[in-house]
Amino acid sequence: MSDKLQSPTVLNPNFLIPVNPAIESYQLNLLRQSDHPVLTKMEDLAEKNNFPIVGRLVGTFLEIMAKTVNAERIFEFGSGYGYSAYWFAKAVGEQGQVICTEADLLNKDKAEQYLTAANLWDRIDFRAGMAQTIFAATDGYFDLCYNDVDKIDYPEIWLMAKDRIRPGGLYIADNVLWRGRVAVEGYVDVFSGWTEAIIEHNQLIFNDPAFDAFINPIRDGVIVARKKSA
């Protein structure tokens, strides 16, 4: 017998929210409210335009993870208008660098506006174009690679990134629980192939002997994979 839930005829998008909203509200209330005012502006824009951002719980988690491995060089696959980059830029310090990738030039302009206001733009190398192409043209290893592109590309991104992460470094990806769809057998996604791609992505990571991996279920699920030391 399968240990997965059987898919109902109609699946509510919030069918399997990983963490009870009341718990997330409690966690949010515990956070210090001393972040730069530009963060609120970025969040307001996301709410107004229904633009997906990771939010403060995941953002804080990203910052802590980057600090834990003393990350100074980070590559973002998919940056939007710089919300996750805000947290990574805080973590890398004045001598660090976050390479951002985004296909929409308008988002690049917004990111420059927001991150300049937050005094973080000098830590950002924001490049317009397809993330995979930019990554392939960028030399060197990274302390942390972060993946938040279209979900159909998740397996490809993992396979590209894993060999470019230094020992002890991290690979992090958002949306790996996909509103619980990964746990629903036979679920047909609105975006063809996206659920299957995320499932494949997660299995590739957990089956890779060179990495230790864990999924933090906050928001929509964040996977963290640490590359083992040689």
Buried (B, 14 or more C-beta within 10 A) or exposed (E): EEEEEEBEEEBEEEBBBBBEEEEBEEBEEEEEEEBBEBBEBBBEBBEEEEBEBBBBBBBBBBBEBBBEBEBBBBBBBBBBBBBBBBBBBBBBBEEBBBBBBBEEEEBBEBBBBBBEBBEBBEBBEBBBEBBBEBBEEBEEBBBBBBBBBEBBBBBBBBEBBBEBBBEEBBBBBBBBBBBBBBBBEEBEBEEEEBBBBBBBBBEBBBEBEEBEBEBBEBBBBBBBBBBEEE
